């Protein structure tokens, strides 16, 4: 501090003058040099000064028991010097300035240990100097003497809240949240007008999973201040997280009727999105953009809404505006690449990915999108190369860090998934085995992926072996337990699967996944009544719209397996009324119409909408081919189903459909070959998926066509 000596002399003269004249008012030195109060604290001395301490004496010196003029002078001097060094520390960030400020506060506090004001200032200085433990200890001592000391409770709450951002161990978070909630609850009780503390209390209650308590706090704030935007935003998000989208819409529309707000319009768009009301969501996002056109977040939400609706040119225009406004942001180029890929404009998609690569080299999402473009172009070797090169690059780094390990784990998972999607299960399993070597968390996840790969390859013995090894090492791992249960379901051992899954039910939101799994296992084992009942149970637990949608889709599939087609249609129509672009539902609905030869134009339209979103999906390609077959469009049917076979050469239904199309076109020998492949694949199916009637039908078709071929070529050798 450049004028430290002169300031000290001036302060000393002023303070001595005050002491010897016995002035009862706050001195000039006190007014200028005492630390400023926190905005929410008010006048500390007036709030919490103990009996015998003058409210106007912000150091507590005049009320010090038995303190004479000399002692009061020393207290004033120590507090003043402490504040001077505190100001210095704020400018210099030098630890010696902080330590000197603390030492002077401690000297003053030793002279008057009953002063809550000096104690609070000492605790605050500890906090400012990053000596958090000392700050907490000092604050707790003050509260033991004066539980109603609001400034000290506010300080403790701030310490705990800030500590949440500094925690290195997530396991410590619940305890710190609880400490902060304790202080904030007392603050709100002592000062019901402290809205900022109430908002923090609601945030932390939500973080702790205490949604009802948080909602009560927020509604209390809004009862006193209906236009409090922070409370409105928090309460809206709470309702959205709970799946109460309609309540969120009502709350926001009522608020927006009074005062337009871009942030509230964006939340209204989120609520409509959750309700699958794409049109109103888009309208809300546009209102947010109109109010704050330079706010990138609003435009990003609008662009995503347009993309989700398949309005690709409009979405592209919005993302291009974002790219122009944020030239260094790789994400905008990634979204543009996704749009170009959806439009099958692969050259443009690759250009956008290259732009993203320049801005974020090594970014995992960029690499994934690049590989996905190659996959969409059916350039599978290039897709694998991109991820393999990334793995090699990370492995080549000399320094081994947790970040490097996590990156490598993600790359192994992506690469293994690409191998698995391409039905190269051996390569997928080998890749996941590399992943398990990285650490305990990666070991768990990798083992589950290995089990899933063996399951996808219909190799149940090896899948069971891997699951049991995993559970031997991690006996309480929920994912591995569920994985083993699903294997029992595949093996037509639904009772054993049930015995593994039911103990995992614990009256928590996680029960929903278990009920979904149980419903699928019952359906596989043709225990349809139990499957239906289980889905109905899951519906009661489904708070989010997406969960309810999953439950309805499962129920529709069960009805279709039971040949209750009217009920199945009702389920699928219900989903599409809320989510018209749901590709799996569009495909399933279209297929059950086509398979029965009903409303074929409608069936083709539904399946085409699914293919627009996922043009290389083998199930969707097979469905459209089968619908064409039913329309007697054999050329289009064969082209679609052959493309499906290139994507999945082991699906017995796809191969059987190809055989039927070829036979109808007169290619009997090719038809017989396709049927024989289909029959072989049926016999490789897991026991629960094997359909004996379809296998018998294929055997009959093969026998019949071979007889016809033999009759047409009497000299050919019998097969």
TORMAR-597951 format. One line per field, with one value per residue (C-alpha): residue in three letters; z, y, x negated. Coordinates in steps of 0.05 Angstrom, whole numbers, plus 5000, padded with zeros to 4 digits. Layout:
BEGIN
resn	(Ala:...)
w	(Z:...)
v	(Y:...)
u	(X:...)
//
This chain:
BEGIN
resn	(Unk:Unk:Unk:Unk:Unk:Unk:Unk:Unk:Unk:Unk:Unk:Unk:Unk:Unk:Unk:Unk:Unk:Unk:Unk:Unk:Unk:Unk:Unk:Unk:Unk:Unk:Unk:Unk:Unk:Unk:Unk:Unk:Unk:Unk:Unk:Unk:Unk:Unk:Unk:Unk:Unk:Unk:Unk:Unk:Unk:Unk:Unk:Unk:Unk:Unk:Unk:Unk:Unk:Unk:Unk:Unk:Unk:Unk:Unk:Unk:Unk:Unk:Unk:Unk:Unk:Unk:Unk:Unk:Unk:Unk:Unk:Unk:Unk:Unk:Unk:Unk:Unk:Unk:Unk:Unk:Unk:Unk:Unk:Unk:Unk:Unk:Unk:Unk:Unk:Unk:Unk:Unk:Unk:Unk:Unk:Unk:Unk:Unk:Unk:Unk:Unk:Unk:Unk:Unk:Unk:Unk:Unk:Unk:Unk:Unk:Unk:Unk:Unk:Unk:Unk:Unk:Unk:Unk:Unk:Unk:Unk:Unk:Unk:Unk:Unk:Unk:Unk:Unk:Unk:Unk:Unk:Unk:Unk:Unk:Unk:Unk:Unk:Unk:Unk:Unk:Unk:Unk:Unk:Unk:Unk:Unk:Unk:Unk:Unk:Unk:Unk:Unk:Unk:Unk:Unk:Unk:Unk:Unk:Unk:Unk:Unk:Unk:Unk:Unk:Unk:Unk:Unk:Unk:Unk:Unk:Unk:Unk:Unk:Unk:Unk:Unk:Unk:Unk:Unk:Unk:Unk:Unk:Unk:Unk:Unk:Unk:Unk:Unk:Unk:Unk:Unk:Unk:Unk:Unk:Unk:Unk:Unk:Unk:Unk:Unk:Unk:Unk:Unk:Unk:Unk:Unk:Unk:Unk:Unk:Unk:Unk:Unk:Unk:Unk:Unk:Unk:Unk:Unk:Unk:Unk:Unk:Unk:Unk:Unk:Unk:Unk:Unk:Unk:Unk:Unk:Unk:Unk:Unk:Unk:Unk:Unk:Unk:Unk:Unk:Unk:Unk:Unk:Unk:Unk:Unk:Unk:Unk:Unk:Unk:Unk:Unk:Unk:Unk:Unk:Unk:Unk:Unk:Unk:Unk:Unk:Unk:Unk:Unk:Unk:Unk:Unk:Unk:Unk:Unk:Unk:Unk:Unk:Unk:Unk:Unk:Unk:Unk:Unk:Unk:Unk:Unk:Unk:Unk:Unk:Unk:Unk:Unk:Unk:Unk:Unk:Unk:Unk:Unk:Unk:Unk:Unk:Unk:Unk:Unk:Unk:Unk:Unk:Unk:Unk:Unk:Unk:Unk:Unk:Unk:Unk:Unk:Unk:Unk:Unk:Unk:Unk:Unk:Unk:Unk:Unk:Unk:Unk:Unk:Unk:Unk:Unk:Unk:Unk:Unk:Unk:Unk:Unk:Unk:Unk:Unk:Unk:Unk:Unk:Unk:Unk:Unk:Unk:Unk:Unk:Unk:Unk:Unk:Unk:Unk:Unk:Unk:Unk:Unk:Unk:Unk:Unk:Unk:Unk:Unk:Unk:Unk:Unk:Unk:Unk:Unk:Unk:Unk:Unk:Unk:Unk:Unk:Unk:Unk:Unk:Unk:Unk:Unk:Unk:Unk:Unk:Unk:Unk:Unk:Unk:Unk:Unk:Unk:Unk:Unk:Unk:Unk:Unk:Unk:Unk:Unk:Unk:Unk:Unk:Unk:Unk:Unk:Unk:Unk:Unk:Unk:Unk:Unk:Unk:Unk:Unk:Unk:Unk:Unk:Unk:Unk:Unk:Unk:Unk:Unk:Unk:Unk:Unk:Unk:Unk:Unk:Unk:Unk:Unk:Unk:Unk:Unk:Unk:Unk:Unk:Unk:Unk:Unk:Unk:Unk:Unk:Unk:Unk:Unk:Unk:Unk:Unk:Unk:Unk:Unk:Unk:Unk:Unk:Unk:Unk:Unk:Unk:Unk:Unk:Unk:Unk:Unk:Unk:Unk:Unk:Unk:Unk:Unk:Unk:Unk:Unk:Unk:Unk:Unk:Unk:Unk:Unk:Unk:Unk:Unk:Unk:Unk:Unk:Unk:Unk:Unk:Unk:Unk:Unk:Unk:Unk:Unk:Unk:Unk:Unk:Unk:Unk:Unk:Unk:Unk:Unk:Unk:Unk:Unk:Unk:Unk:Unk:Unk:Unk:Unk:Unk:Unk:Unk:Unk:Unk:Unk:Unk:Unk:Unk:Unk:Unk:Unk:Unk:Unk:Unk:Unk:Unk:Unk:Unk:Unk:Unk:Unk:Unk:Unk:Unk:Unk:Unk:Unk:Unk:Unk:Unk:Unk:Unk:Unk:Unk:Unk:Unk:Unk:Unk:Unk:Unk:Unk:Unk:Unk:Unk:Unk:Unk:Unk:Unk:Unk:Unk:Unk:Unk:Unk:Unk:Unk:Unk:Unk:Unk:Unk:Unk:Unk:Unk:Unk:Unk:Unk:Unk:Unk:Unk:Unk:Unk:Unk:Unk:Unk:Unk:Unk:Unk:Unk:Unk:Unk:Unk:Unk:Unk:Unk:Unk:Unk:Unk:Unk:Unk:Unk:Unk:Unk:Unk:Unk:Unk:Unk:Unk:Unk:Unk:Unk:Unk:Unk:Unk:Unk:Unk:Unk:Unk:Unk:Unk:Unk:Unk:Unk:Unk:Unk:Unk:Unk:Unk:Unk:Unk:Unk:Unk:Unk:Unk:Unk:Unk:Unk:Unk:Unk:Unk:Unk:Unk:Unk:Unk:Unk:Unk:Unk:Unk:Unk:Unk:Unk:Unk:Unk:Unk:Unk:Unk:Unk:Unk:Unk:Unk:Unk:Unk:Unk:Unk:Unk:Unk:Unk:Unk:Unk:Unk:Unk:Unk:Unk:Unk:Unk:Unk:Unk:Unk:Unk:Unk:Unk:Unk:Unk:Unk:Unk:Unk:Unk:Unk:Unk:Unk:Unk:Unk:Unk:Unk:Unk:Unk:Unk:Unk:Unk:Unk:Unk:Unk:Unk:Unk:Unk:Unk:Unk:Unk:Unk:Unk:Unk:Unk:Unk:Unk:Unk:Unk:Unk:Unk:Unk:Unk:Unk)
w	(5000:4977:5033:5089:5139:5130:5134:5199:5229:5206:5233:5299:5309:5291:5336:5395:5386:5387:5450:5490:5472:5490:5425:5425:5350:5299:5282:5212:5214:5230:5173:5122:5144:5172:5124:5080:5100:5057:5018:5057:5125:5144:5205:5246:5310:5310:5296:5342:5392:5461:5521:5542:5472:5438:5372:5338:5359:5302:5335:5401:5437:5476:5506:5525:5598:5641:5580:5594:5544:5529:5515:5471:5434:5422:5397:5349:5325:5315:5276:5234:5217:5202:5153:5120:5108:5085:5032:5013:5006:4959:4915:4921:4936:4979:5035:5083:5077:5093:5152:5180:5175:5211:5265:5279:5281:5330:5374:5376:5389:5447:5479:5470:5461:5469:5409:5355:5305:5312:5312:5248:5215:5235:5206:5143:5136:5144:5088:5042:5055:5035:5106:5104:5163:5209:5181:5196:5266:5283:5255:5294:5359:5347:5334:5398:5436:5391:5349:5320:5289:5217:5186:5213:5187:5119:5120:5137:5083:5032:5054:5046:4978:4951:4977:4933:4872:4900:4922:4890:4918:4899:4962:5004:4968:5007:5074:5050:5019:5086:5124:5075:5079:5155:5153:5098:5133:5196:5156:5122:5190:5222:5162:5118:5071:5050:4981:4957:5014:5001:4927:4947:4997:4941:4895:4947:4967:4894:4891:4952:4918:4966:4911:4955:5004:4947:4915:4982:4988:4916:4921:4986:4949:4892:4942:4964:4896:4838:4787:4817:4754:4790:4831:4769:4731:4788:4800:4726:4721:4782:4750:4684:4720:4754:4687:4706:4639:4638:4706:4681:4619:4661:4708:4652:4609:4670:4684:4612:4605:4652:4635:4573:4589:4541:4593:4612:4539:4531:4590:4560:4497:4539:4571:4504:4479:4537:4519:4446:4424:4372:4341:4407:4429:4365:4375:4447:4426:4370:4422:4464:4403:4384:4454:4458:4387:4409:4464:4433:4480:4456:4382:4397:4428:4367:4319:4357:4356:4281:4273:4315:4271:4208:4185:4163:4119:4174:4227:4182:4175:4251:4263:4209:4245:4309:4272:4245:4314:4349:4299:4349:4372:4343:4365:4313:4257:4287:4286:4213:4197:4229:4186:4122:4141:4151:4082:4054:4033:4056:4022:4059:4124:4118:4106:4169:4210:4185:4208:4276:4278:4268:4327:4373:4353:4390:4413:4423:4395:4332:4322:4334:4283:4232:4241:4237:4170:4142:4170:4137:4071:4084:4088:4148:4143:4145:4206:4242:4221:4250:4319:4316:4300:4358:4405:4380:4390:4462:4478:4450:4501:4551:4611:4644:4675:4697:4638:4589:4619:4613:4541:4523:4556:4515:4450:4465:4478:4413:4372:4403:4389:4316:4311:4345:4300:4241:4272:4280:4350:4359:4346:4391:4449:4440:4441:4505:4536:4526:4561:4624:4635:4648:4719:4765:4735:4664:4685:4707:4646:4598:4627:4616:4544:4533:4561:4514:4454:4467:4476:4409:4377:4408:4445:4511:4542:4537:4557:4620:4635:4630:4672:4727:4727:4733:4790:4826:4826:4835:4871:4882:4813:4790:4716:4716:4756:4706:4649:4677:4688:4615:4594:4633:4597:4530:4553:4567:4642:4660:4732:4745:4713:4757:4819:4801:4784:4838:4896:4860:4869:4926:4918:4882:4813:4790:4797:4730:4692:4728:4711:4637:4638:4672:4620:4563:4596:4608:4535:4510:4551:4526:4595:4564:4622:4669:4617:4610:4685:4694:4642:4678:4742:4707:4682:4753:4764:4698:4715:4652:4584:4554:4607:4593:4519:4531:4573:4518:4464:4505:4514:4440:4425:4474:4442:4373:4397:4423:4356:4391:4333:4348:4418:4390:4339:4394:4433:4372:4351:4422:4419:4349:4370:4420:4382:4307:4291:4335:4286:4322:4331:4258:4235:4281:4265:4191:4193:4229:4177:4119:4147:4148:4079:4108:4089:4050:4027:4099:4120:4067:4089:4162:4147:4100:4156:4199:4143:4133:4203:4197:4124:4135:4192:4170:4206:4172:4104:4113:4133:4072:4027:4058:4047:3974:3968:3993:3940:3888:3875:3871:3843:3898:3950:3930:3928:3998:4030:3997:4027:4095:4087:4075:4141:4179:4147:4206:4217:4200:4185:4135:4100:4098:4067:4014:3998:3992:3945:3901:3898:3877:3823:3798:3824:3859:3870:3899:3941:3968:3985:4024:4061:4080:4109:4146:4174:4197:4232:4266:4296:4322:4357:4433:4459:4478:4408:4369:4333:4316:4271:4227:4223:4203:4151:4121:4119:4081:4032:4020:4008:3961:3919:3914:3887:3835:3815:3809:3766:3721:3718:3722:3712:3769:3829:3889:3944)
v	(5000:5064:5110:5059:5101:5166:5129:5097:5164:5196:5138:5139:5214:5209:5149:5181:5244:5203:5166:5226:5267:5209:5218:5175:5176:5133:5166:5187:5133:5081:5105:5103:5044:4992:4934:4940:4895:4839:4862:4816:4828:4897:4931:4877:4916:4934:4862:4822:4866:4834:4872:4927:4940:5004:4992:5047:5018:4971:4943:4929:4966:5015:4958:4916:4895:4934:4965:5031:5085:5053:4984:5015:5052:4989:4952:5009:5010:4934:4932:4991:4960:4894:4927:4965:4899:4867:4922:4910:4836:4848:4888:4847:4776:4769:4719:4764:4818:4768:4740:4810:4826:4762:4776:4845:4819:4765:4817:4858:4795:4775:4843:4835:4761:4774:4819:4784:4837:4827:4752:4756:4800:4750:4692:4732:4747:4673:4659:4713:4686:4615:4590:4556:4510:4568:4608:4552:4541:4615:4621:4560:4589:4653:4614:4574:4641:4674:4625:4683:4716:4724:4751:4692:4642:4675:4671:4596:4584:4619:4578:4512:4533:4553:4489:4450:4476:4459:4387:4335:4277:4271:4228:4291:4329:4304:4323:4393:4403:4383:4434:4489:4471:4474:4545:4568:4540:4579:4642:4637:4624:4684:4729:4708:4767:4739:4715:4701:4652:4620:4610:4577:4533:4510:4495:4452:4416:4397:4375:4330:4300:4334:4359:4370:4414:4453:4464:4489:4540:4564:4571:4610:4659:4666:4677:4740:4759:4727:4760:4732:4704:4663:4627:4617:4587:4540:4518:4507:4464:4425:4410:4391:4344:4312:4303:4353:4389:4413:4447:4479:4505:4535:4568:4599:4622:4657:4691:4710:4741:4795:4806:4776:4743:4709:4659:4640:4632:4584:4544:4544:4515:4461:4444:4438:4396:4349:4345:4329:4392:4412:4469:4506:4492:4524:4584:4593:4589:4640:4687:4680:4695:4755:4784:4770:4757:4760:4707:4645:4596:4616:4609:4542:4516:4541:4507:4441:4445:4455:4397:4351:4367:4350:4423:4416:4478:4523:4489:4496:4571:4580:4539:4579:4643:4613:4592:4662:4692:4641:4627:4587:4541:4471:4449:4491:4458:4390:4405:4429:4364:4324:4362:4349:4276:4271:4303:4252:4310:4274:4320:4380:4339:4321:4394:4415:4361:4384:4455:4427:4387:4451:4483:4423:4374:4308:4324:4258:4282:4308:4240:4203:4247:4237:4162:4165:4201:4147:4094:4128:4126:4052:4067:4023:4016:4091:4096:4044:4078:4145:4115:4068:4126:4165:4106:4101:4176:4175:4112:4145:4201:4194:4222:4176:4218:4205:4247:4205:4142:4168:4190:4122:4087:4128:4114:4039:4040:4077:4033:3970:3993:4006:3935:3908:3947:3917:3848:3839:3812:3783:3852:3885:3838:3846:3921:3920:3874:3930:3977:3934:3941:4016:4015:3991:4034:4017:3944:3942:3978:3938:3871:3890:3909:3842:3805:3846:3831:3756:3763:3800:3744:3693:3661:3650:3602:3654:3710:3672:3657:3730:3753:3704:3725:3797:3784:3743:3806:3856:3818:3880:3910:3926:3928:3859:3830:3858:3832:3762:3764:3784:3724:3678:3711:3696:3624:3615:3614:3671:3647:3650:3719:3741:3716:3760:3822:3827:3835:3897:3932:3982:4032:4081:4113:4059:4008:4031:3999:3933:3932:3946:3888:3841:3859:3840:3775:3756:3773:3729:3671:3685:3701:3756:3771:3781:3823:3869:3875:3892:3948:3976:3976:4013:4065:4086:4100:4136:4210:4233:4234:4191:4138:4136:4131:4071:4037:4048:4022:3959:3948:3956:3905:3856:3865:3853:3788:3767:3786:3838:3884:3935:3946:3950:4002:4042:4043:4064:4118:4146:4153:4183:4234:4261:4245:4241:4229:4168:4123:4056:4065:4087:4025:3976:4004:4004:3933:3903:3935:3910:3840:3832:3864:3921:3995:3985:4057:4080:4026:4049:4122:4105:4064:4117:4168:4122:4113:4188:4190:4127:4109:4050:4015:3942:3932:3993:3972:3903:3932:3977:3918:3874:3928:3933:3857:3861:3914:3867:3917:3863:3903:3956:3901:3861:3924:3945:3876:3862:3927:3904:3839:3878:3913:3850:3783:3742:3763:3702:3745:3789:3728:3694:3756:3758:3685:3700:3759:3718:3660:3705:3733:3663:3657:3591:3569:3637:3635:3566:3591:3651:3607:3558:3615:3638:3569:3563:3630:3609:3550:3598:3641:3643:3594:3650:3680:3615:3609:3536:3551:3596:3546:3491:3537:3549:3474:3464:3520:3494:3423:3448:3492:3437:3391:3442:3453:3378:3371:3427:3395:3320:3303:3347:3310:3308:3355)
u	(5000:4967:4993:4992:4951:4990:5055:5035:5016:5081:5122:5086:5097:5170:5182:5145:5186:5249:5228:5206:5266:5312:5351:5413:5422:5386:5320:5298:5245:5297:5342:5286:5246:5294:5307:5370:5427:5453:5515:5562:5532:5556:5526:5493:5486:5560:5580:5537:5499:5503:5529:5483:5456:5475:5511:5472:5405:5389:5327:5360:5304:5347:5386:5326:5333:5286:5253:5221:5201:5134:5164:5218:5165:5126:5188:5204:5132:5129:5195:5175:5107:5141:5186:5128:5091:5156:5163:5090:5103:5161:5114:5050:5074:5011:5017:4976:5030:5084:5045:5033:5107:5124:5072:5101:5172:5149:5116:5180:5221:5175:5188:5263:5280:5355:5360:5401:5381:5306:5316:5357:5304:5250:5290:5303:5229:5212:5262:5233:5163:5185:5174:5242:5234:5215:5273:5322:5294:5298:5369:5393:5365:5404:5468:5459:5461:5512:5555:5596:5534:5558:5494:5454:5506:5503:5428:5430:5482:5437:5377:5415:5445:5378:5347:5395:5359:5291:5305:5260:5299:5373:5382:5372:5427:5489:5458:5439:5508:5539:5496:5515:5589:5586:5559:5606:5667:5649:5636:5705:5737:5703:5713:5772:5758:5690:5711:5640:5628:5696:5678:5612:5650:5697:5638:5603:5667:5676:5603:5617:5678:5726:5772:5833:5794:5764:5832:5860:5804:5813:5888:5877:5833:5883:5940:5905:5876:5913:5866:5801:5769:5716:5769:5813:5754:5736:5808:5818:5755:5777:5844:5811:5763:5823:5859:5913:5908:5980:5972:5908:5944:6001:5951:5910:5968:5998:5932:5919:5988:5964:5891:5857:5790:5743:5719:5790:5809:5751:5775:5845:5814:5781:5848:5882:5824:5834:5908:5887:5923:5871:5911:5923:5851:5825:5871:5846:5773:5786:5815:5752:5708:5751:5742:5667:5641:5568:5577:5546:5582:5651:5632:5599:5664:5703:5654:5659:5735:5734:5685:5728:5788:5749:5749:5678:5670:5698:5655:5594:5608:5611:5548:5512:5530:5501:5438:5429:5439:5395:5339:5298:5354:5348:5417:5453:5414:5430:5504:5498:5462:5520:5570:5529:5523:5598:5608:5558:5513:5450:5399:5427:5431:5357:5338:5375:5342:5274:5291:5311:5245:5205:5240:5239:5184:5190:5261:5298:5365:5330:5297:5362:5398:5343:5348:5424:5422:5376:5423:5483:5445:5431:5357:5349:5273:5265:5311:5269:5205:5225:5238:5178:5132:5161:5148:5076:5066:5090:5051:4988:4991:4935:4972:5022:5078:5150:5173:5133:5163:5234:5222:5193:5253:5302:5264:5261:5336:5351:5305:5332:5403:5386:5358:5421:5468:5430:5440:5365:5375:5306:5274:5325:5310:5235:5243:5285:5233:5182:5230:5235:5160:5166:5194:5250:5305:5285:5279:5352:5378:5334:5357:5429:5414:5380:5441:5486:5441:5444:5519:5526:5486:5535:5477:5513:5462:5406:5453:5472:5399:5380:5439:5422:5349:5370:5417:5364:5320:5377:5433:5475:5469:5540:5523:5491:5549:5599:5556:5555:5631:5642:5599:5645:5703:5670:5660:5734:5721:5768:5776:5701:5699:5756:5719:5660:5700:5753:5703:5677:5744:5737:5794:5749:5752:5702:5759:5786:5728:5740:5813:5797:5747:5797:5851:5804:5784:5857:5872:5815:5842:5913:5937:5978:6026:5968:5932:5993:6001:5928:5932:5993:5953:5897:5946:5962:5887:5877:5871:5836:5871:5815:5827:5901:5885:5840:5894:5946:5899:5885:5959:5971:5918:5949:6017:5987:5955:6023:6054:6097:6085:6140:6111:6040:6062:6095:6029:5988:6037:6035:5959:5959:6012:5961:5897:5910:5837:5826:5790:5795:5870:5879:5842:5878:5946:5932:5906:5966:6011:5969:5960:6036:6044:6085:6085:6021:6013:6018:5969:5918:5927:5914:5852:5825:5829:5787:5736:5731:5700:5657:5648:5601:5639:5646:5712:5743:5716:5745:5812:5817:5795:5849:5902:5880:5885:5956:5969:5939:5882:5830:5772:5777:5789:5727:5682:5704:5698:5630:5605:5632:5593:5529:5541:5562:5546:5568:5640:5684:5745:5709:5679:5747:5779:5724:5740:5814:5801:5754:5803:5860:5815:5800:5728:5740:5668:5648:5711:5692:5622:5650:5700:5645:5604:5665:5678:5605:5611:5676:5639:5585:5637:5641:5694:5742:5738:5744:5811:5824:5883:5841:5784:5834:5864:5795:5780:5844:5828:5757:5783:5837:5791:5739:5792:5812:5739:5729:5791:5766:5696:5707:5634:5609:5581:5627:5604)
//
